[in-house]
Amino acid sequence: MSMIIHSSPLPNVELPTTSVTEYVMRKADELADQIAMVDGVTGRQWSFGELNEHIHRLAGGLVAAGFAKGDTVALMAPNMPEYTITFHGVATAAGIVTTVNPAYTADEIRHQLHDSGATMMVTIAAALENATAAIEGTDVTEIVVIGGAEGHRSLEDLYGEAIEQVPVDPHQDVVVLPYSSGTTGLPKGVMLTHFNLAANLAQGDHALVYDDGHEAAIAALPFFHIYGMQVLMNGLLANGVMVVTMPRFDLVQALELIQEHKVTRFFAVPPMVLALAKHPIIDNYDLSSLKVVFSGAAPLGAELATEAAERIDCEVVQGYGMTELSPISHATPPGNFRAGSSGVTVSNTQCRIVDAEGEDQGPNERGELWVKGPQVMLGYLNNPEATAATIDEDGWLHTGDVAIIDDEGHTFIVDRVKELIKFKGFQVPPAELEALLLTHDQIADAAVIGIPDDEAGELPKAFVTLQAGAELSAEEVQEFVKGQVASYKQIRLVEFIDEIPKSASGKILRRFLRDKDSA
């Protein structure tokens, strides 16, 4: 059977050939006096001109201090304007940023520092204790603290004379290494180049359309996550939108900021949309400035999207992407909402729908979604096997998600091939939790699956088989896991069973566990 390619219904765009910072700050001169970023907590404001100057002064200081092209900085901080300065200062110095989740334990951070080869870490005072523990035995020689801390340099202490972009090859030079579990297994460094990031921002031109006038957006989704990093931090600045940062999502604070700053764009994950649809407090605020609520990172139910849209009187749409796609492959253009759809394929992108037998499927038929375009990652760092398992030799990235593309090019994500659990938009790899559970001396075997949940998307549930004669409660199992992984990876439900169902090759048959749970 011949290959069936589903091309984007949107026009192609010209793809940038600059560094990502040059693309993101392309309007800095034109909008020099316009507010670029507001710290939602403190109210501090940075104009595009000020932000650009700080970025280039940080780059100059790094280079003057011996920072070399390809050196890696680990950035572990909540959303704040200094996050942007660090990210783009390192990028302008031709370095690599590896973005670290501040909720990680020291062991989880250490794995990422080792693997990425980071030599410097930038964090905040509140995370210093964890950061100090994490760098033991790694190549990190200094922890820089945003705002300063005793015995540590502050970010501004690194500043020097402003410099222009250190030359890079946009197509080959990696600029960011976020960590993703991909379709399976432990977190892997996703190698994204300057071209990947800048191209993906340009690819949004016909889908994420901003007005030239006043636009403002809430940035509560973490910048360490590809959605927050690219769609919010980089995408908004590249389009001259004012970014109002929040270190974590707080509904009341978000509503106050929307009202105060006349926010036009709210980038959300499904639990936030749930609050907009159902929470009584919404009625106390003026949200009339909102033009679009855009949901991503996990599937949003059609009914919920419609309910929220009617309540706050604005479009509630969604997109689709993954870290390995920089991240957007699908988004909903203005006025093109379709209930349950993840939008249409973005510009300069091709898709295929491939069934389990490897046959291409036409419109309205289901299969695994494969994607090809300039946003496809270079590969996984230090992991050619995982790279080859995800991107085939023709350059098609196998997403691990089952989709249907209808006659008009709308894409619906209907299931997952992969085992990854999505808890509030965060990736929870079952293999990691299973390996951890098996270190308990009273547990003989374990399997973890995601259980559908309206608010969280999915809840990690452990099926546990005990050693002969062992006695263990569900609470004890949860407590054992609790201290060893980030909060979003916690086991939320536990069921004890006699035997974990497995295939002849020893692979856990999660399908049987799902059927058992829904029975």
C-alpha positions in Angstrom: 0.0 0.0 0.0 1.3 3.4 -0.8 2.2 6.1 1.6 -0.7 8.5 2.5 0.6 11.9 3.6 -1.7 14.4 5.4 -0.2 17.8 4.7 -1.0 21.0 6.6 -4.0 22.9 5.4 -2.2 26.1 6.4 0.2 28.0 4.1 3.9 27.3 4.4 6.0 29.9 6.2 9.6 31.0 5.6 11.7 29.3 8.2 14.3 31.4 10.0 18.0 30.7 9.8 19.1 32.7 12.8 19.8 31.7 16.4 16.7 31.3 18.5 17.5 34.4 20.6 17.8 36.6 17.5 14.3 35.3 16.4 12.7 35.7 19.9 14.1 39.2 20.4 13.4 40.3 16.8 11.1 43.1 17.9 13.3 44.3 20.7 14.4 47.5 19.0 11.0 48.3 17.6 9.3 47.7 21.0 12.2 48.9 23.1 10.0 50.9 25.5 7.1 48.5 25.6 6.7 46.2 28.6 7.9 42.6 27.7 7.7 40.8 31.0 6.0 41.4 34.4 6.8 39.4 37.5 3.2 38.6 38.6 4.2 38.2 42.2 6.4 41.3 42.8 5.1 43.5 39.9 8.6 44.2 38.6 8.5 45.1 34.9 11.1 44.7 32.1 10.8 46.5 28.8 11.9 44.7 25.6 14.9 47.0 25.5 15.9 46.2 29.1 15.4 42.4 28.6 17.5 42.4 25.5 20.3 44.3 27.2 20.4 42.0 30.2 20.5 38.9 27.8 23.5 40.3 25.9 25.3 41.5 29.0 25.0 38.0 30.5 26.3 36.5 27.3 29.2 38.9 27.3 30.1 38.1 30.9 29.9 34.3 30.3 32.2 34.5 27.3 34.7 36.8 29.1 34.8 34.3 31.9 35.8 31.5 29.6 32.4 30.0 28.8 32.8 28.1 25.6 30.5 27.2 22.7 28.6 24.0 23.7 29.1 24.4 27.4 25.9 23.4 29.3 24.1 25.4 32.1 21.4 23.7 34.2 18.6 26.1 34.9 16.3 25.3 37.8 13.9 28.1 38.7 10.3 29.0 38.7 8.8 31.3 36.0 10.3 34.8 36.4 11.9 37.3 34.0 15.4 36.2 35.1 14.6 32.7 33.7 14.4 34.3 30.2 17.6 36.3 30.7 19.5 33.1 31.7 18.1 31.0 28.9 18.8 33.5 26.2 22.1 34.7 27.7 23.4 31.2 27.5 22.0 30.8 24.0 23.6 34.0 22.9 26.9 32.7 24.2 26.4 29.6 22.0 25.9 27.5 25.1 23.3 24.8 25.9 20.6 25.1 28.6 19.2 22.0 30.3 16.0 22.9 32.0 15.4 21.2 35.4 12.1 20.7 37.2 12.4 22.4 40.6 10.1 19.7 42.0 12.8 17.0 41.3 14.6 15.2 44.2 18.4 15.6 44.4 18.8 12.1 42.8 16.6 13.0 39.8 18.4 16.2 39.3 21.8 14.5 39.6 20.8 12.0 36.8 20.1 15.0 34.5 23.3 16.9 35.4 25.4 13.8 34.8 23.8 13.0 31.5 23.7 16.6 30.1 27.3 17.3 31.2 26.3 20.6 32.9 29.2 22.6 34.4 27.2 25.4 35.9 23.8 25.6 37.6 21.5 28.7 37.9 18.8 28.5 40.6 17.0 30.5 43.3 17.8 30.7 47.0 14.8 28.5 48.0 16.1 25.6 45.9 19.8 26.0 47.0 19.8 23.2 49.5 18.4 20.7 46.9 20.8 22.0 44.2 23.8 21.7 46.5 23.0 18.0 47.3 22.3 17.3 43.6 25.7 18.5 42.2 27.7 16.1 44.3 29.8 13.9 42.0 28.8 15.9 38.8 30.8 18.3 36.6 28.9 21.3 38.1 31.5 23.6 39.6 29.3 26.6 40.5 25.8 27.3 41.6 24.7 30.8 40.7 21.7 32.1 42.6 19.2 34.5 41.0 18.9 37.3 43.5 22.0 36.1 45.3 22.7 34.0 48.4 25.6 34.0 50.9 28.7 32.3 49.3 27.2 32.4 45.8 27.4 34.8 42.9 24.1 36.3 41.7 23.1 36.3 38.1 23.9 40.0 37.8 27.4 39.3 39.1 28.0 37.4 35.9 27.2 40.3 33.6 29.8 41.9 31.4 30.0 44.0 28.3 27.1 43.3 26.0 28.0 41.1 23.0 26.3 40.0 19.8 25.3 36.4 19.2 28.3 34.0 19.2 28.2 32.3 15.8 26.2 29.0 15.7 25.1 26.6 13.1 21.3 26.8 13.7 20.7 23.4 12.1 23.4 21.5 14.1 24.0 23.3 17.3 21.9 22.2 20.2 20.5 25.1 22.3 18.3 23.4 24.8 18.2 19.9 26.5 14.8 19.4 28.1 14.3 15.9 29.5 11.5 13.8 28.3 10.5 10.2 28.9 9.7 10.0 25.2 7.3 7.1 24.6 8.8 4.9 27.3 11.5 4.6 29.9 13.6 7.0 32.0 14.0 10.7 31.1 16.3 11.4 28.1 17.8 14.6 27.0 16.0 15.9 23.9 18.5 17.7 21.6 16.8 20.7 20.2 18.7 23.1 17.9 18.4 26.8 17.4 16.6 26.0 14.1 14.2 23.6 15.8 13.0 26.2 18.2 13.0 29.2 15.8 11.3 27.2 13.1 8.6 26.0 15.4 7.8 29.5 16.5 7.5 30.6 12.9 5.3 27.6 12.1 2.7 29.0 14.5 2.2 32.1 12.4 -1.1 30.9 10.9 -2.3 29.0 14.0 -1.3 31.2 17.0 -2.2 34.5 15.6 -1.5 37.7 17.7 -2.7 41.2 17.1 -0.2 44.0 16.7 -2.0 46.0 19.4 -1.9 45.3 23.2 -1.8 41.6 23.9 -0.9 40.1 27.2 -0.6 36.6 28.4 -0.5 34.7 31.7 2.6 32.4 32.0 1.8 30.0 34.8 2.9 26.8 32.9 6.5 26.1 33.8 9.2 27.4 31.5 11.3 24.3 32.2 8.6 22.3 30.3 8.6 22.6 26.5 5.1 24.0 26.4 5.9 26.9 28.8 9.4 27.4 27.3 8.3 27.7 23.6 4.7 28.6 23.4 4.7 31.0 26.3 8.2 32.4 27.0 9.6 32.4 23.5 6.5 32.5 21.3 4.9 35.4 23.2 8.1 37.5 23.2 8.7 36.8 19.5 5.3 38.3 18.8 5.6 41.3 21.0 3.1 40.0 23.6 3.5 41.1 27.3 4.3 38.0 29.5 3.0 38.0 33.0 4.9 35.3 34.9 3.6 33.2 37.8 5.9 30.9 39.8 3.1 28.4 40.1 -0.6 28.3 39.2 -2.9 29.8 41.8 -6.4 30.3 40.6 -7.2 33.5 42.5 -3.9 35.1 41.7 -4.4 34.2 38.0 -7.8 35.7 37.9 -6.5 38.9 39.6 -3.7 39.2 37.1 -6.1 38.6 34.1 -8.3 41.4 35.4 -5.4 43.8 36.3 -3.3 43.4 33.1 -6.3 42.9 30.7 -4.8 39.6 29.7 -5.9 38.4 26.3 -4.3 34.9 26.2 -4.5 32.2 28.8 -2.4 29.1 28.1 -3.7 26.3 30.2 -3.7 22.6 30.9 -7.0 20.7 31.4 -7.3 21.1 35.2 -7.2 24.9 34.7 -9.9 24.7 32.1 -11.9 22.6 34.6 -11.6 25.5 37.1 -12.8 28.0 34.5 -15.8 25.8 33.7 -16.9 24.9 37.3 -15.4 27.0 40.0 -17.8 29.5 41.6 -15.1 32.1 42.2 -14.8 32.8 38.4 -18.0 34.9 38.5 -16.2 37.4 40.9 -13.8 38.6 38.2 -13.9 40.6 35.0 -12.4 38.2 32.3 -13.8 40.1 29.4 -10.3 40.9 28.0 -9.7 37.2 27.3 -9.7 36.3 23.6 -8.5 32.7 23.7 -7.8 30.0 26.2 -5.4 27.5 24.7 -5.1 24.1 26.3 -2.3 21.6 25.8 0.0 19.0 27.4 -2.9 16.5 27.9 -6.2 15.8 26.1 -9.1 18.2 26.8 -12.6 16.7 26.7 -15.0 18.3 24.2 -17.8 18.9 26.7 -15.4 20.6 29.1 -14.0 22.9 26.5 -17.5 23.9 25.4 -18.7 24.5 29.0 -15.7 26.7 29.8 -16.0 28.6 26.5 -19.7 29.4 27.2 -19.0 30.4 30.8 -16.2 32.9 30.1 -17.4 33.8 26.6 -14.2 33.2 24.7 -12.8 30.4 22.5 -11.3 27.5 24.4 -9.1 25.5 21.9 -6.3 23.0 22.1 -3.2 22.0 20.3 -0.9 18.9 20.3 2.8 18.5 20.6 5.6 16.8 22.4 9.0 17.8 23.6 10.6 15.9 20.7 8.6 18.3 18.3 9.8 21.6 19.8 6.8 21.1 20.7 3.9 22.0 18.3 2.7 19.9 15.4 -1.0 20.8 15.7 -2.9 23.8 16.8 -6.3 25.5 16.3 -6.3 28.6 14.1 -8.7 31.5 15.1 -12.3 30.7 14.4 -11.5 27.1 13.5 -12.6 25.4 16.8 -13.9 21.9 16.5 -15.0 20.1 19.7 -12.5 17.5 20.8 -10.0 18.4 18.0 -6.3 19.1 18.7 -6.5 21.5 15.8 -4.9 21.1 12.3 -1.3 20.3 11.3 0.8 23.5 11.5 2.6 25.0 8.5 5.6 23.1 6.9 4.6 19.8 8.6 3.5 16.5 7.3 1.6 13.7 9.1 0.9 10.0 8.5 -1.6 7.8 10.3 -0.1 4.2 10.5 -1.9 1.2 11.8 -0.3 -1.7 13.8 0.5 -3.6 10.6 2.5 -0.6 9.2 -0.2 0.4 6.7 -1.0 4.1 6.0 -4.5 5.2 6.8 -6.6 7.8 5.0 -9.0 10.4 6.5 -11.2 9.3 9.5 -9.2 6.1 10.0 -7.2 5.5 13.2 -3.5 4.7 13.6 -0.3 6.0 15.2 0.4 9.6 14.4 3.8 10.1 12.6 5.2 13.6 12.1 7.8 15.1 9.8 9.0 18.7 9.8 11.6 21.2 10.8 10.5 20.9 14.5 11.6 17.2 14.8 14.5 16.9 17.3 18.0 16.1 16.4 17.7 13.0 18.7 18.2 11.9 22.3 21.5 12.8 23.9 23.8 9.8 24.4 21.0 7.4 23.3 21.2 6.4 19.7 18.9 3.3 20.3 16.1 5.4 21.7 16.6 7.9 18.9 16.3 5.2 16.3 13.2 3.8 18.0 11.5 7.2 17.8 12.7 8.7 14.4 12.8 6.3 11.5 15.5 6.5 8.8 13.1 8.6 6.6 12.8 11.3 9.3 9.3 10.4 10.5 8.9 10.8 14.3 6.6 8.1 15.7 4.6 9.9 18.4 3.2 6.9 20.2 -0.3 8.5 20.1 -3.2 7.1 18.2 -5.0 9.7 16.1 -7.7 10.3 13.5 -7.4 13.1 10.9 -10.8 14.0 9.4 -11.7 15.2 5.9 -10.9 18.8 6.8 -7.5 18.1 8.4 -8.6 18.3 12.1 -6.7 15.9 14.2 -8.2 14.0 17.1 -6.0 12.1 19.6 -8.0 9.0 20.6 -5.6 6.8 22.5 -1.9 6.2 23.3 0.3 3.5 22.0 2.9 4.5 24.6 2.8 3.7 28.3 3.5 7.1 29.6 1.1 8.4 32.2 0.1 12.1 32.0 -0.7 13.6 35.5 -1.7 17.3 35.2 0.3 17.5 32.0 3.5 16.1 33.5 5.0 12.9 32.2 5.1 10.0 34.7 7.1 7.0 33.3 5.6 3.8 34.7 8.9 2.0 34.3 10.6 4.3 36.8 8.0 3.8 39.5 7.9 0.0 38.9 11.7 -0.2 39.3 11.4 1.8 42.5 8.6 -0.3 43.9 10.7 -3.5 43.2 13.4 -2.2 45.6 11.0 -2.7 48.5 11.9 -6.0 50.2 8.3 -7.0 50.7 7.2 -6.4 47.1 7.6 -9.3 44.7 6.3 -7.6 41.5 4.6 -4.4 40.5 3.0 -2.6 37.5 1.9 1.0 37.2 -0.8 2.4 34.8 -2.7 5.6 34.4 -6.3 5.7 35.5 -8.6 8.4 33.8 -9.4 11.3 36.1 -11.4 14.4 35.3 -9.1 16.8 37.1 -5.6 15.3 36.7 -6.1 13.6 33.3 -4.6 10.4 34.7 -3.7 9.1 38.2 -0.8 6.8 38.6 -2.1 3.5 40.0 0.2 0.7 41.2 -0.7 -3.0 41.1 1.4 -4.8 43.7 2.2 -8.4 44.3 3.7 -9.1 47.7 6.3 -11.6 48.8 5.0 -14.7 50.4 4.0 -14.0 54.0 4.5 -10.2 53.6 2.0 -7.7 54.9 1.9 -4.2 53.5 -0.8 -1.6 53.4 -1.6 0.7 50.4 -0.6 3.7 52.6 2.8 2.1 53.3 3.4 1.5 49.5 2.6 5.2 48.8 4.8 6.4 51.7 7.7 4.3 50.4 7.5 6.0 47.0 6.7 9.5 48.4 10.2 10.5 49.5 12.0 9.3 46.4 10.3 11.0 43.5 8.8 14.4 42.6 5.3 15.1 43.9 3.6 14.6 40.5 5.0 11.1 40.2 3.4 9.9 43.5 1.3 6.7 43.5 -2.3 7.8 43.9 -4.0 4.4 44.0 -2.8 0.9 45.1 -4.3 -2.5 44.4 -2.8 -5.8 45.6 -3.1 -8.7 43.1 -1.8 -12.3 43.1 0.2 -11.9 39.8 1.1 -9.2 37.3 -0.1 -10.3 33.8 2.9 -10.5 31.4 3.5 -11.6 27.8 5.8 -14.5 26.9 8.7 -12.1 26.5 8.0 -10.8 30.0 6.4 -7.5 29.0 3.7 -6.2 31.4 0.3 -6.6 29.8 -1.0 -3.2 30.8 -4.1 -3.7 28.7 -5.3 -6.5 31.1 -4.7 -4.2 34.1 -6.7 -1.4 32.4 -9.6 -3.9 31.7 -9.5 -5.2 35.2 -9.6 -1.7 36.6 -12.6 -0.6 34.5 -14.5 -3.8 35.0 
